[in-house]
Amino acid sequence: MALPEKDLQDRIIDHPSPNCGDRPNGSQIDILVLHYTGMQSGRAALDRLCDPDASVSSHYLIEEDGRIFRLVAEDKRAWHAGRGQWQECSDINSNSIGIEIVNPGHEFGYRPFPDVQIDAVITLCRDILSRHAIPADRIIGHSDMAPDRKEDPGELFPWDSLAANGIGLWPPLTRIPPDIDTATDAPCDPVKFDTMLDRLGYAANDRLKRRIAFQRHWRPDDISGEINPPCMAIARALLAQTGR
């Protein structure tokens, strides 16, 4: 269960990072990017995100015990996303809020995210969405915007739980819409699937890596990169949700 939102501001721990700057004039906050820290401890991640020599940061960090650290004010540009693209946006840092979620990641012993941590993630995200008009299809993982180089927050992250709380998308698999152009589509068409990934917002990266990124987010029980009918159905359902 998410934390009471009215108590959130009292629970946030301010821990300012120098690694930030002004957002460019005219930039709009309309993307939310979720990361895992990918380091051996939350303390190490917090230190790095606040180290001026590291040149990285995020707006928030959420520990495994549910503590929330505010590192960069939301009106500032944090340095969390790096090179990548989502939909038409290629300067993610200027248009996004970034949340780092403590987890050792695939390099140091990837493990499930504790319930208390996910409750904090849900509460913080809902609080952010109360202030910023961020569409559901622009609430993404780091691997969605940079599939050629990132895996986080990974296949163990419970995107379905977030969507159940009004955060992001989850395909309504019990209501999968009929095939698009059934007269010409094969039951499983990798070319058509890649076109659907283009429409969802994935940039023209390595095809296999972006297929895996899609699976990490929306079909986490299979991250082989192999395209099959469930992947096609999920992509179509997502497109039907977004109207893209």
N, C-alpha and C positions, 0 to 999 in steps of 0.2 A: 504494500500500500504506500502511495506517495506521501511525502511529508505534508503537513498542513502549510499551504502556501503563505498564509498570514504570518507564519513564524519564520519564513525563509530568510528574510533580511537580517534577523537577529542571529541566525546561525552561520551566515557567511563570514569567513575569516579574510580580512584584507591582508594581502601579501604582495605589494606592488612589484611589478617587473619593470625594469627600465627599457625593455625591448619592445618598443611600440612607437607609433608616430601618428600624425594626423591622417584622417581619411581624406582622399582627394575631394575637392569641391564637386558636389553633384552626385557623389556616390551614395547609394541606397543600401541599407542593411536588409538584404532579402535572401540570405543563405545562412544556414546553420550547419556547421561541420563538426561531426563527432569523431574523436580520435581515441586510441589507447596510447598510453605513454611509452610502452615498449622498453622499459628500463627495469632494473632489478628491484627497485623499491620506489615508493611514492616520494620519499624524502629526496632521493637522487633526482627524480624527475622535477620536483619543485625547485631544487637548487639549480638545475640546468635551465629551466624556463625563466629563471631570474638572474642568470649569469650574463653580464653584458658581452662577454667574449663568445658566448654560444650563439647569439643573434637569433634566438628562437623564443617564442612565448605563446600564450593563449589567453583568452579572456578569463577562463575558469579552469580549475583543476578539481576533480572529485576523487577523494581517497576511497579505498575499499571499505572503510568504516562509515562512509557517508559524509564525512566532512567536506565542505565546499570552500575552496580558496578562490578569491577574486584577485587576479593578477593584473589585468588591464581593464580600464573602464570601457564600457560598450561603445562609447562614442569615439574611441581611439582604434587605430588599425594595429591589431596584434599580428605577430609573425608566425602563424601556425600552419598555413596551408602549403606554401611553396608552389612549385611549378605544377600547373594542372588547369583543368577547365571543367565547368559544368554548364550544360545548355549553352547559352551565348556568352557566358562570363568566363574570361580568361585571367582576370585579376581577382582571384577569390578573396585574398586578404582584405582588399578594399571594400568588399561588399558582404562580408560575413562576420559572424561570431563563431569563435572556436572554443570547444570544450575538450579538454584532455581528461581521460578517464583512466585512473591508475590500474594497470594490468601489465604483467611482465611481457606479454606479447609472444609471438611465435618464436622469437629468438631466445627468450629466457624462461620458457615454461608457461605457455598460454593456458589460461584456466578460466572457468566460468566466472562471471561477474556476480559478486554477492548481492542478495536481494536488497540489503540496506543501501548499497551503492546505486543500484538501479532505481530505487525509490527516490534517491537524491537527484539522479539524472532527470527523472520524469518531472519532479517538482521544479527544478531549475529551468528545464526546457519550457515548461508551461508558463513560468514566470517571464522568460524571455519573449515567448510568443504573445504575451499580453501587451508587450511594448512595441513589438516590431511585426510588420505584416510580411511574414515569411511563409510562402506557399508550401503546402505539404510535399510537393515534388522537388523542393529545394532544401529539404532536410536530409542530409546525406552523410555518408561515411567518407573518411579520407581516401579510402580505396576507390570510391566512386568517381572522385574528381581526378585521381592520379593512379589509375589502375596499373600503369606500367612500372610503378615503383613503390606502392604502398599496399598493405594488407589489412590495415586497421579501420574500424575496431574489430573486424574479423567475424568469422562464422558463428562464434559463441555469443555474440551480442544480441540481445532479445529485441530486435526491431518490432516484432509483433506486439510485445507488451507496450512499447512506446506508442505504436499506432492505436492500440486499444484505449490509450489515454489522450488521444487527439494530437499525437506528435508524429508527423510523417505518414508514409503510405504503407499499406500492407494489402496484398491482392486478395479480393473476396473470392476465394477459390470455390466456394459453393455456388457462385454466381458468375462463372467464367463466361464472357460473352462469346457468341459464335465466331468461328474463324473469319478473318478478314480475307475477302476475295477467295472463297473456297474453290472457285472454278480453276484457279491457277496455282494455289498454294499446295505444296506437298505437305503431308502431315507434320514433317519436321524439315524445315528449310533453313539451313544456316545463313544463307544470303538474306532471306526475309528477316531472320532473327537479328542479324547485324543492322539491318535497316531500322528495326524497332529500337535497338539500343541507341542509334543515332537520334531517333525521335524522343526518347526518354531523356537524353542529355549527355550520354557518354561521348567523349571526344574520340577523334580518329586515332586511337592508340593501337598497340599490338592487339590483334583480334582475340587471341586466346586469353590474354591477361584481362581484357575488359569483360569477356564472358565469365571468367572466374570471379571478377569483382561483382558482377551482377548476381552470381550465385551466392557469394558470401553474404550479400544483403538480403536477397529474396528467396533463395533456395539453399539454405545452409547445410542441408543434409547431403548435398552433392556439389562439391566444388572442383569437379574434374575438368571443367571447361567444355565437356561434351554436351552438345545441344540435343535435347530430346523433347518429346511432346509436352511434358510438364513445364519446361522452360518457355516454350512457345506460348503456352496458355497463360503463364504468369505475366509475361511481357505484354500480351494482349490485354489482360485484365488491368494492368497498371496504366496502359495507354487509355483504356476506357475511363479509368478513374480521373486521369488528368486532362482528358480532351486533347491530348497532343497527337 
